Amino acid sequence: MRRFLKNTLKTIVVILFIAIFFAGYLMRQIGDKPDAQAYNALPYYSEGQFISPPSLTSTVPKLYASHIEASEESPGWARFFFKSPNAPKTTYPKVMLKKSDFPEKPDPFSIYWLGHSSAIIELDGVRMIIDPVFDNAGPLPGITKRYDESPLKRNELPDVDFVIITHNHYDHLEYATMRYLRKKDVRFIVPLGIDVILKGWGVPEEKITTLGWNDSFSEKGIEITALPTVHYTSRSWSDRDATLWVAYALVGGGKKIYWSGDTGYGSHFAEAGEKYGPFDLACIEIDGWNPRWASIHLFPEEVIQAGIDLNAERILPTHWAIFDLAMLPWDESIQKVVDIAEKEGVEVITPMLGEKVIPGVTKTKHWWLP
């Protein structure tokens, strides 16, 4: 009996140790939550939550109502724990990058799409990385697995001037990458509230610039403006919309780039096009469409309409090829967007992961086709 009790106690201690370890790991991944009263003076903040302005949400009804008539049955959380049936059958072509592949002095105008919503942009000799995620898109190992490896490893990142974050979802804001970059000579440009998360992860406060909607930051000849979108934020069960979500207008060297972040369709595209356009390049999310998320992601037709609204010379589709978030075959969204663009006479560029693109110069291929 004594041996049994001793072994039972050991088992309980081990279980408690494992539980404490995973709880601590999970809390680090989630990050700190801003003070619920921190942004009360803002018109788009109420009762501890950011809100999309009525002027945007009033235009949310979809361009194509047939999408809404589809089943709204929840896809369920279980899909995030298993290999996706929508994943490509084999690894796909990509350009594997190392730090030495990047020029010592960043280009006047180029972009390296790293998959999903991660990209490195070089503009007027300044290098920026947006929403860098190199692992899975969940708070615990094995959750929301990648289809394929990143074309660039975290420890092969070149020197960057700015780290830009659109919102706090796990497929856009990664704990390990922020920790890796915190001691680098970089500036973190983030929406309101995400500074609280970064400071909790060890990023020095003096390296962080926070922006609300229509706020701008200028440095090294680059102007970065955070713009409204229709989306939401959360990293846990208790922080819904506690931090802001944004798009960005990036301007420098006579070039203009629009980065959509995650968003539903709305008047904000036309407003951005009128105020900040025309854009040389619009990087627009394409792979979150689902009837349940009709107001917070773009359907393929809306991607093209958004590019037209923005007065963009060309579109680079993002938010695809890495994670199965909307239960779609991995290449369905890009093919639909390309097909619609051809009918509408809109230029869409489709680089492989890691491929260097100079917009207006580089000719890309439909690399996902057999």
matplotlib code that plots the C-alpha trace (Angstrom):
import matplotlib.pyplot as plt

x = [0.0, 2.8, 4.5, 1.2, 0.6, 4.2, 3.8, 0.5, 1.9, 4.8, 2.3, 0.2, 3.4, 4.4, 0.9, 0.8, 4.3, 3.2, 0.0, 1.8, 4.4, 1.7, -0.3, 2.7, 3.6, 0.0, -0.2, 3.1, 1.7, -1.5, 0.2, -1.0, -4.4, -4.6, -6.5, -10.2, -10.5, -7.3, -9.0, -12.3, -11.7, -11.7, -15.0, -14.3, -13.9, -16.7, -16.9, -13.5, -13.7, -12.7, -15.6, -15.8, -17.4, -21.1, -19.8, -17.9, -20.2, -23.1, -21.5, -20.7, -23.6, -21.9, -21.6, -22.9, -25.7, -25.6, -22.6, -24.7, -27.3, -24.8, -24.9, -23.6, -22.8, -19.7, -16.6, -15.6, -12.4, -11.4, -10.0, -7.2, -5.7, -5.4, -3.8, -6.0, -7.6, -7.4, -3.6, -1.5, -0.5, 3.2, 5.5, 5.1, 7.7, 9.3, 12.5, 14.4, 16.0, 19.0, 20.2, 22.8, 20.2, 19.0, 20.9, 23.0, 21.1, 17.4, 15.9, 13.8, 10.7, 10.5, 8.6, 9.2, 6.0, 6.8, 3.3, 0.0, 0.3, 4.0, 6.2, 9.3, 9.0, 11.8, 10.8, 13.2, 16.1, 14.1, 13.3, 10.1, 8.7, 4.9, 3.1, 6.1, 5.0, 7.3, 5.7, 2.1, -0.7, -1.8, -1.0, 0.2, 2.5, 0.6, -2.3, -3.2, -0.3, 1.4, 1.0, 4.7, 7.8, 8.6, 10.9, 12.9, 14.0, 13.6, 17.4, 18.0, 16.1, 18.0, 18.3, 15.0, 14.1, 10.5, 8.4, 4.8, 1.8, -1.8, -3.6, -3.1, -4.4, -1.9, -1.4, -0.2, 1.5, 4.0, 5.5, 8.8, 9.4, 8.8, 11.1, 13.7, 13.5, 13.2, 17.0, 17.5, 17.8, 14.3, 11.1, 7.8, 4.8, 1.6, -2.1, -3.4, -3.1, -0.6, 2.2, 1.0, 1.5, 5.0, 6.1, 5.1, 7.2, 10.3, 10.2, 11.5, 8.8, 11.0, 11.1, 7.3, 5.1, 1.4, -1.1, -4.9, -7.0, -5.7, -2.6, 0.7, 4.4, 7.3, 10.9, 13.8, 11.7, 8.8, 5.3, 3.2, -0.5, -2.8, -6.2, -9.6, -10.8, -13.7, -12.4, -11.9, -9.1, -8.5, -5.8, -7.9, -11.4, -11.3, -9.8, -12.2, -11.5, -9.2, -6.7, -7.1, -6.9, -5.6, -4.6, -1.6, -0.7, 3.1, 4.5, 8.1, 10.3, 7.3, 5.7, 2.5, 1.6, -1.7, -1.6, -5.1, -4.5, -7.6, -10.9, -14.4, -15.5, -16.6, -16.4, -12.9, -11.3, -12.8, -12.0, -8.4, -8.1, -9.4, -7.3, -4.1, -4.1, -3.6, -1.5, 1.3, 0.5, -2.3, -1.6, -5.1, -6.2, -8.0, -8.5, -10.8, -14.1, -16.8, -20.5, -19.9, -17.3, -19.1, -18.3, -14.7, -13.0, -13.2, -14.9, -13.0, -15.2, -14.7, -10.9, -11.0, -13.5, -11.4, -8.4, -10.6, -11.9, -8.3, -7.3, -4.5, -2.4, -2.0, -2.9, -0.7, -3.0, -2.0, -3.4, -3.3, -1.1, 0.0, -3.0, -6.4, -8.6, -11.7, -11.9, -11.1, -8.9, -5.5, -5.4, -9.1, -9.0, -6.1, -7.6, -10.9, -9.3, -7.1, -10.1, -12.2, -9.2, -8.8, -12.4, -12.3, -8.9, -7.2, -3.5, -2.8, 0.8, 1.3, 4.9, 6.1, 6.9, 10.2, 10.4, 11.6, 9.2, 9.7, 6.1, 5.6, 8.8, 8.8, 6.6, 5.1, 3.6, 0.5, 2.8, 0.1, -1.2, -0.1]
y = [0.0, 2.4, 1.7, 2.3, 5.6, 6.7, 5.9, 7.6, 10.7, 10.7, 10.4, 13.3, 15.4, 14.7, 15.5, 18.7, 19.7, 19.0, 20.9, 23.9, 23.8, 23.8, 26.4, 28.7, 28.0, 28.8, 32.0, 33.2, 32.5, 34.3, 37.4, 40.2, 42.0, 45.8, 47.7, 47.6, 51.4, 52.3, 53.6, 55.0, 58.3, 56.7, 56.6, 53.0, 51.7, 50.8, 48.9, 47.4, 46.4, 47.9, 48.1, 48.5, 51.8, 51.7, 53.5, 50.3, 47.6, 49.2, 48.1, 44.6, 42.8, 40.7, 41.5, 38.1, 37.0, 33.4, 32.9, 33.8, 31.2, 28.4, 26.3, 28.2, 25.0, 25.6, 23.9, 23.0, 23.4, 19.8, 20.5, 22.5, 19.4, 17.1, 17.2, 19.0, 17.0, 20.1, 20.2, 19.7, 16.1, 16.9, 19.8, 22.6, 24.7, 27.5, 29.6, 28.7, 31.9, 32.6, 35.9, 36.1, 36.2, 39.6, 42.7, 44.5, 47.7, 47.0, 47.6, 50.6, 48.4, 44.7, 42.0, 38.5, 36.7, 34.0, 32.4, 33.2, 36.8, 37.0, 39.1, 41.1, 44.4, 46.6, 50.2, 53.1, 51.3, 50.3, 46.7, 45.7, 42.4, 42.1, 39.5, 37.1, 33.6, 30.7, 27.9, 26.6, 29.1, 28.1, 28.6, 25.0, 22.7, 20.7, 23.1, 24.5, 22.9, 24.4, 22.8, 23.2, 24.7, 28.4, 29.4, 31.4, 30.2, 32.6, 32.6, 33.4, 36.7, 39.6, 42.9, 44.7, 48.3, 47.7, 44.8, 45.5, 43.7, 43.9, 42.2, 39.6, 36.3, 33.5, 33.3, 36.9, 37.4, 34.8, 34.7, 33.0, 35.5, 38.6, 37.2, 36.5, 40.1, 41.9, 42.5, 43.5, 47.1, 47.3, 49.3, 47.4, 49.1, 47.6, 48.4, 49.8, 47.2, 44.9, 47.0, 45.5, 42.0, 42.8, 44.4, 41.3, 39.3, 41.4, 43.9, 47.2, 49.9, 52.4, 50.2, 50.0, 52.4, 52.0, 53.2, 53.7, 54.0, 56.8, 57.4, 57.7, 57.1, 58.4, 57.4, 56.8, 58.3, 55.8, 56.8, 54.1, 54.7, 52.4, 52.2, 50.8, 47.3, 45.0, 42.2, 41.2, 40.1, 37.5, 35.2, 33.6, 33.1, 36.4, 39.1, 39.4, 42.7, 44.0, 45.0, 46.7, 45.3, 47.4, 47.6, 49.7, 52.2, 52.1, 55.0, 55.7, 56.5, 57.5, 54.1, 53.1, 49.7, 48.8, 45.8, 44.7, 42.5, 40.5, 42.1, 41.9, 44.0, 47.5, 51.2, 51.4, 50.2, 53.0, 55.5, 54.3, 54.5, 58.0, 59.3, 57.4, 55.9, 55.1, 52.2, 50.5, 47.3, 46.0, 42.9, 41.5, 38.5, 35.8, 32.6, 33.1, 33.1, 31.1, 31.9, 32.1, 34.8, 36.8, 40.1, 39.6, 38.0, 38.5, 36.3, 35.9, 38.4, 40.9, 40.6, 41.9, 44.6, 45.7, 46.1, 48.2, 50.3, 50.9, 52.1, 49.6, 48.9, 45.2, 42.8, 40.3, 37.7, 36.9, 34.8, 31.5, 28.4, 27.7, 27.1, 25.6, 28.1, 28.1, 24.5, 25.1, 23.1, 24.8, 26.2, 26.9, 30.6, 31.6, 29.9, 31.7, 35.0, 34.6, 33.5, 36.5, 38.9, 37.7, 38.4, 41.9, 42.8, 43.2, 42.3, 39.7, 38.7, 35.2, 34.7, 31.4, 31.4, 33.1, 34.4, 38.0, 40.1, 43.6, 44.7, 45.8, 44.0, 40.4, 38.0, 35.4, 32.0, 30.0, 27.7, 25.8, 24.2, 20.7]
z = [0.0, 0.9, -2.5, -4.2, -2.5, -3.2, -6.9, -7.0, -5.5, -8.0, -10.8, -9.5, -9.1, -12.7, -14.0, -12.1, -13.4, -17.0, -16.5, -15.0, -17.8, -20.6, -18.8, -18.6, -22.3, -23.3, -21.4, -22.9, -26.4, -25.7, -24.3, -22.0, -22.4, -22.6, -20.0, -20.9, -20.4, -22.3, -25.5, -24.3, -26.1, -29.5, -31.6, -32.6, -29.1, -26.7, -23.4, -23.7, -27.3, -30.7, -33.2, -36.9, -37.7, -39.1, -42.2, -43.0, -41.8, -43.6, -46.9, -45.7, -47.5, -50.1, -53.8, -54.6, -52.3, -53.4, -51.1, -48.1, -49.0, -48.5, -45.3, -42.3, -40.3, -38.2, -39.6, -36.0, -34.0, -34.4, -37.9, -36.4, -34.7, -37.7, -41.1, -43.5, -46.3, -48.4, -48.2, -51.4, -52.0, -52.3, -51.5, -54.0, -55.8, -53.8, -53.7, -50.6, -49.2, -47.0, -45.5, -48.2, -50.9, -49.9, -51.1, -48.5, -49.5, -50.0, -53.4, -54.5, -55.0, -54.5, -52.5, -51.4, -50.5, -47.9, -47.9, -46.2, -44.9, -44.4, -46.7, -47.0, -48.8, -49.9, -50.7, -51.4, -49.7, -46.6, -45.7, -43.9, -42.8, -42.4, -40.2, -40.0, -39.1, -39.6, -37.6, -37.1, -36.5, -33.0, -29.3, -28.8, -30.9, -33.6, -33.9, -37.3, -39.1, -42.1, -45.5, -46.2, -44.7, -44.9, -47.8, -45.2, -41.8, -38.9, -38.2, -41.8, -41.7, -43.3, -41.4, -41.5, -40.6, -39.7, -38.4, -39.2, -37.7, -38.9, -36.0, -33.2, -34.7, -34.5, -38.3, -38.2, -34.8, -33.7, -30.2, -31.2, -34.0, -31.9, -29.3, -31.9, -33.2, -29.9, -29.6, -33.2, -34.4, -35.7, -35.1, -34.4, -36.0, -34.6, -34.1, -30.7, -27.9, -29.5, -27.9, -24.5, -25.9, -27.3, -24.1, -22.2, -24.6, -23.9, -26.7, -25.4, -25.3, -27.1, -30.1, -30.5, -32.4, -32.1, -34.6, -34.6, -37.8, -40.0, -37.8, -39.7, -38.9, -41.0, -40.8, -43.2, -46.1, -45.6, -44.5, -43.0, -42.4, -40.5, -42.2, -41.2, -42.0, -41.1, -39.0, -35.3, -32.9, -30.2, -28.9, -26.1, -24.8, -22.9, -25.2, -28.1, -29.9, -27.1, -29.7, -33.0, -36.6, -39.5, -43.1, -44.2, -46.9, -47.4, -49.3, -50.3, -53.3, -55.4, -54.9, -53.0, -51.6, -50.0, -47.5, -46.7, -43.6, -42.9, -43.8, -45.2, -48.1, -47.4, -48.3, -46.8, -50.0, -52.1, -49.3, -49.2, -53.0, -53.1, -50.2, -50.6, -54.1, -56.8, -55.6, -57.6, -55.7, -53.6, -51.5, -50.7, -48.7, -50.6, -48.7, -45.7, -47.5, -45.8, -45.3, -41.5, -42.0, -44.7, -43.0, -42.0, -45.1, -48.8, -51.4, -54.7, -56.6, -53.8, -54.0, -57.5, -56.7, -53.8, -56.2, -58.5, -55.6, -54.5, -57.9, -57.8, -60.8, -59.9, -57.1, -55.3, -53.5, -49.9, -47.0, -48.9, -49.6, -46.0, -43.6, -44.0, -42.2, -44.3, -45.3, -49.0, -51.3, -51.0, -54.6, -55.0, -54.0, -56.1, -59.2, -58.7, -58.2, -61.3, -63.4, -62.3, -62.8, -66.4, -67.2, -65.6, -67.1, -63.7, -63.4, -60.7, -59.9, -58.4, -57.2, -55.8, -52.1, -51.7, -55.2, -55.6, -57.5, -58.9, -59.5, -63.1, -64.2, -63.0, -64.9, -62.6, -63.4, -62.3, -60.4, -58.6, -61.8, -62.7]

ax = plt.figure().add_subplot(projection="3d")
ax.plot(x, y, z, "-o")
ax.set_aspect("equal")
plt.show()
